[in-house]
Amino acid sequence: MMVINITELKNKALTLGCEVKENVAMKDYTTFKTGGNCQLVISPKSTGALSEIIKECNISDIPYTVLGNGSNVLVSDD
């Protein structure tokens, strides 16, 4: 299991005005109501903020998934 430091990413997201939640049950974000916990969920308020968050993830080698409305998505319970 990869251990990643998300503190800097969280702080960056907050300075960009994003909504940030930690240890989130992904079942609350999918129409099929499946999925275990996610370390960090960031909801950007603009395309610019989204772009900055993705850039930070790529630079820091932090894996991410962009999730739209959560329809037709199965998220692992792991």
C-alpha positions, 0 to 999 in steps of 0.5 A: 500500500502506497503511503502519500502525504496529502497535507500539502495537496489539501492546503493547496486546494484550500488556498484555491477555494476548493471544498476539501473532505478527508476520509470520505465514504465513496458510496456517498458519491456514486449512484450504485452506492459502492466504495470504501473510504477515500483519503481525500476528496477535493471539489474544485470551484473552477476549471483553473482550480481543477487544473492546479490540483491535477498539476500538483498531483502529477508533480507530486506523483499522487494518484487521482481520479476525476469523478463527475456525477458518479453515475455508472461507476463502481468503486472498490470497497478496498 
